[in-house]
Amino acid sequence: DAGHGHSLKFQEVALRNKDGLSLVSAQADIGAAADGTTFPAADADWSAVNLYDKPGATTWPITVFSYFYVREDLSGMHPHTAALLKAFLTFSWSGEGSSLLGDFGFTPLPASMVSFNQDTVNNVMTWPAGMQDFTFETSTDSGPGAGDMVISVKRRSYAEVQRELMVSQIGSLEAEVQTLRATTAAVTAAQPIRLHGSGTTNPSKYFWQVMELFRERARMQLHMTYRAIGSSSGQFEFVGEDNDFA
């Protein structure tokens, strides 16, 4: 659930774990809660299992699993359907499958739980007789990669290619926005150097040109103005009270 908050850019409250350290979920090792925990067999009662308040310096104190509920005996399922289900399960904790979890606010399983799951699929569950497993082509495998029961990284759709391109472009735009925000914040924080004056109209165009030149060439923000109001009015404002005119 913390992942939903992260995706919405919510602020997070730090929690104190069993080791007495306060941290937010983004700082924690979420999978650490499962390390050192003894779990029942896959086909046993899991109602008493919890991962709350486990020890560890970076352990998050409120951790739960997301479960797959699958029938133990699938011998009556169509072999192709059963093979697809098995491929889906094993992919979810594979290297590539795990790498996708972060986009949805989930944390990959620790190695101990991956081994537990794989053993369950291979040795506890019953699959249809003669079922042919799907295989995964992760790089070019000439010949076998063209088989029917192959999930191939070489097969793609145009829509997937376009989505990948858009994700890349959005990432670049987000980086540019962050840079612009930082630049804007720095400019906003910097107070401009101000210089104001008034007086005769004769040199006003020269003054304005020089002021513009200064603004263009200065690294710091400058705010310079000149009011062409005539000599006598300029003298009045120069000697007047409470003004900041030159």
Salt bridges, closest charged atoms under 4 A:
GLU12 OE1 - HIS6 NE2 3.09
ASP133 OD2 - LYS86 NZ 3.19
GLU160 OE1 - ARG156 NE 3.45
GLU164 OE2 - ARG156 NH2 3.16
GLU237 OE1 - ARG227 NH1 2.57
